[in-house]
Amino acid sequence: MDNEIKNEVTEVTEETAVTEVTTAETTEAATQKTAKPDKKKSTLKEILDFCLPIIIALVVAVGLKTFVFANAEVPTGSMLNTIQEKDRIIASRLEYNFHDPERYDIIIFRAPDEVAKGDNKTYYVKRIIGLPGETVEVKDGDVFVTDADGKTEQLRDDFVTVEEPVGDYGPYVVPEESYFVMGDNRNHSADSRMWVTTNYVHRDLIVGKVKFRYYPNFEILEEKN
């Protein structure tokens, strides 16, 4: 009788052990199945965490370039010695949202002759000389401006340092909402004196006011106005 009881206990214990092992295996298999999706989800999160800052930075950079700043490389020496060939400069697109362009401002703009050819991507860099309603005339290299009241003044040329300007041009009567511009390297600048389509830059063609040079060295150019 005792032997039968012992055998029953032994058999029950073995069955319980088998059941426990089977249950453990089932639980482990279920855990592994559950872990696979979690691993995929974790990998996707890591990719998003890595890419998101880059995407945000790109969006911000494009937004700044499109709406706030204009970046340009100067290919010629028309603005010597203020701006050198191959200098890279930054202009503010927002500057003239708050006030009108002023005399001696250095601006980036789309040149009328280029726009007439369908080219809206080529930027020019020059200095504003004549304002709306003024008459501009160049006599023997010197620039004279007459305002609407008939008062004439000779403009400063301390930024013209490459060589002494020569030539007679004008007179040019600047239309409303337009500006007469010249390069600081007066004898070697394709500017308002030379254009065929019109001699003036309409305000809509102005991209921004030049603020500083960042290559090959940093210099604030706004102070040279």
Disulfide bonds with the S-S distance in Angstrom:
none
